[in-house]
Amino acid sequence: MTRITRRHIAAACALAGLALLPGLSAAQTAWPSKPLTMVVPFAPGGAGNGSLRILSEIIGPQLNQTIVVDNRPGAGGITGTATVTGSNDDHLFLMGSTSMTILPALRKDLPYDTQRDLKPVGMISSQPMVLAVAANSPLRTLDDLVTQGRAGNLSAGNSGVGTLSHLATELINHKLQTRITAVPYKGDSVLLPDVASGTISIGMVNLPVALPLIQAGRLRALAVTSQQPVASLPGVPVLRTLGEEFVITGWAALFAARNVPAAEVERLGVLLRQALAQGAVREKFAAFGVAPEVATPTQLNAFVQGETRRWADVVSSRGIKLE
């Protein structure tokens, strides 16, 4: 019979105490240990928001946890982004988008550095813009765009100063030496009637917004800003005919807060890429007018850095400032 001594009792108590220390129990080390929150820094209703919800319904069950999509609009995306970058929550994520590569050039007072404070997980989706003109517009080709643009005869409406549609126009001016006047509007819904009536020469708008009017014959597509031609607009050229730099798409991607474990970031990235490969997901995305985009964390990081440099160059060279 084994004799139980005070030494045995002390050792047993010490082991029991160690088991209670944070991080040593299996339950405490398992991740995720609570629902994941994915912050969208814009109001509900956008294509990226819808895409993220579709993916959450697929990925959540694979992690045995609920994924909560939390819309935190404000200050052009700054409010929601700051919520994630300033948190120590290791179950918190951000749906980043085009604005996070534009704002650093326009705002020197950002309360975060996305390169430092976020971990890239993977891309989600992208959508091109379309250069839409009135159905009876004299602009018929990209050569017309360049010729008339250099003559200073064109105006292009956009969805606001500092938006992707605004910077796309300024990129054309910067690279092609055109003098197209950029005219800010309070959204595409206000802009498109002026394009259709010929009040403004061109509307630089997200394709899904303009597509119904194009299909109805009220607008005509002059070019699209995607890498490849768009199936829904047969015969419409890509703007990159004028240069590879004119691939300009709105995009959405997933980023993790700084305290999410690196191994779990990689794991979630794998699940994200697997979900994006599903045919059913592609069909659902098409209803929003977006295409799935796949990227590893490394690829996403390189993409964000490249886009940040690109828009910083445009902002600087064109002297763009927020009103």
N, C-alpha and C positions, 0 to 999 in steps of 0.2 A: 504494500500500500504506500502510495506517495504521500509524504508528509508535507502538509501545507504550512509554510512558515510565513512570518511577517514580510520576508523579502518577496515571496511569491505574490502576496496580496498587493504589495506596493507596486510591483511590476505590472500586475493586471490593471490596477487603477491608472497607472501611467499610460498604458495602451488605450484604455477606455477614453482617457482625456484626449489623446492624440486623434482618436476617431471623431471627436467632436469638433476639432479645429476646422476652420473654413478651408474648403478646397480638398479635403482628404476623403470625404465620403463620396461614393459613386453618384448619389443623387445630386450632390452639390457640383460635381465636376461635369455632369452631363450637360451638353448644350444642344439645343436650346432648353432652358429650364422654365421658360415662361413664353407667352406670345411674343412674336416679333412685331415691331412697329415700323412701318415704312412710310416716311413722311414725304408728302407731295407738296412742294412749296407754292402751289397754285390752287385756285378754286377748282371744285369738281367739274367734270365734264370734258376735259381735254382728252386728246387721243392717247397721250402717254399715260394719263391717269387710268383710262379704261384698259389699256394694255397691261399695266401693272396689276390690276385687279384680276384679270384673266390668269396671269401667271401665278398670283398668290393662291388661287384656288387649286392649282396643280401642285405647287411646291409645298404648301402648308402641310397637307397630309403626309408627305414624304418625310417631313421633320417631326411629325406627331405633335404639331403645334398650330395654333391659329395665327394667321398673319393679318394684322390690322393695318389698313391703308388710312392714313391720317392726313387730311388736307389742312395745310397751314399757310394760306396765302398772305401776301403782304410785301410791300417794298420791292416789287419785281422779282420775288423769289428769295430775297435776303432773309426775311423773317423765318421761313421754314428751314432754310439751310443753316442758319445760326442755331436753331433748335437742336440740330443734329451735331454740328461741329462743337458746340459748347457742352455737350453731355458726356457723362461717364458711363452711360447705359450701354452694356455690351450686347443688347438685343435691338439696337436702333439702327435704322438705315435711311438713306435719302434717295429719292428719285431725282437724279440730276438731269439737267437738260442744257440746251444751247446757251441759255443765259449765263451759266456758270463759267463759260469761256469768254463771254463778252464783258461782264460786269467788272472784272479786275482792271480793264483798261479805262473804264468810265468812272469807277468809284475807287478812290484811294483810301477811303475810310471803312472798307469792309471789315467786319468784326471777326474775320476768319481768313484762313488760307486753305483753299480746298486741296491743294497738293499736299499740305502738311497734315490737315485735320481729317481727311477722309481716306478710306481705302477702296480702290476700285474693285467692283465685283464682276460686272459684265454689262454689255450693251443690252438694250431692250428692243428699241424700234427706231425707225427713221421715216421721214416723209419729205418729199421734194417740194419746192415751190414752183409756181408757174408764172411766166410773164404773160399776163392776160391783157388783151386789147379789145376795143369795141369790134363788133362783128364787121363793121364797114371801115375799119381803120386802114389808112394807107400803108401802115407798116405791115409788110408781108414776109420779110426774111430777116435773118440776123445781120445781113449786110445793110439793110435799111436801118436797123437799130444803131449800128455803129456810125453810119453816115449821118443820120439825122441827130444822133447823140453828140457827135463831134461839132455839128453846126449849132448846137445849143437849142434845138427845137423841141426837145422832149421833156416831159415831166413823168415821174414815177411815184405813185402813191405807195405808202407803206403803213404798217400798223403802229407806228410810233417811233420817236427818236431813240436810237440805241437798240432797236429790235433787230432780229436777223434780217427781216425784209428791208429795213433801212440800210444796214451795213452791206447787204448784197448789192444794192444800187451803187453805193459808194465804192465797193470793190470793182464794179464795172468801170466807174469813172477813173479810179486809180490805175487800173491795169490797161485800159483801152484808150485813155486820154479823151474820154467823152465828157460832156458837160450836161448830163441829165440832172434835172432839178428834182431832188428828193422832197416829197410832200408828205408830212406825217398826218395820219388820220387816227381817230379813236376806234380802231378796229376795222376788220375786213368788211363787216356788214355795212359800215358807213362808206367805205371806199368803193366797193364793187358797183353800186349804182352810178357813180361818177365815171367809172371806167366804161361801163356799158353805154353811157350817153356821150362819151367822147370828151367830157369835161377835163379829164386827165388822160394823158397818152397811154400809160401803162399801169397796170396793177401788179405789184410784186406780192403775191399771196400764196398761202398754203394751198396745195393742189386740191385736197378734199373740199375746201370751202368754195373754190371757183368751179369745180368740175360740173355741178348741176347746171350752172349758167352757160358753161361752154357746150354742154350736151344739148341744152335748150336753144342754142344758136344766138344767145344774147351777147356772148363773149367769144373771142377766138384766142386759142393758145398760140403764142409766138414761139415759145421755147419752154422746156422744163429744166430744172437744175439738178436732176438726178444723174447718176453715173451712166445709166443706160436709158434708152427710150421707154416710155410708159405705155403699157398695153392698152390702157383706157383712152389714150390719145394717139392713135396710129398716125404716122406721118409727121408728127411734131418733133422737131429736132431737139437735141440736148444743148444747153448753153455751153457745155464744155467743148463744143466745136470751136469756140473762140479761145480756149485755153483750159488746161487741166484744173486750174485754180477755181474754175466756175462750177465745180461740183459743190453745191451748197444745200445742205439738208438740215431740217430740224430733227433733233434726235432726243431720245430718252435713254438713260442708263441707271444702273443701280450702284450705289456706293454705301459702304459700311462706316459707322462711327468708329472712332479711333480705338475704342476698347474691345471691339469684336475680335475674338481670337483669329489669328492669321489662318490657322487650319480650317476654321469654320467659314471664313471668307472664301477660301478655295473650294470648299465643299459646296457652298451655296452657288458659287459660280458654275460648277459642274451641273448642278440641278437646273440652273437657269438655262444653260446652253441646251440641255436635253429637252426641256419644255419648249424652247423656241423651235426645235427641230420637228415638233409634232405638226402634222398636217392640219389638225383641228384648230390649233393655235393660229396658224397662218390664215386660215379661213376667217376666224374671228377678228384678227387684226385687220384683214381687208375691209371689214365692215366699218372700221374707223378711218380707213384710207391710209394706213401705215403698213410698212413691211418689217418683219422681224430682222433684227441685226444681231449677229453673234460675234463676241469678242472675249478673249481671255482677259483677266485683270491686267496683265502686262500690255496687251494690245490696247485696251481701253485707256490706260494711263498715257501711252504714247499718243493716242488720238487726241485726248484732252489737252496735252501739252502743245501739240501741233495747232489745234484750233485756237488755243489761247494766244499763241504767237501770231497767228494769221489775223485775228480780229484786233489785236493790239497794234499791228502794223497799219491796218485800215483806219482805226481811230486816230492814231498819231498823224498819219500822212494827210488825212482829210480834215483834221482839226475838229473832230466831233466832240461835243460836250452835251451833257444832259441839261435839259431846261430847268 
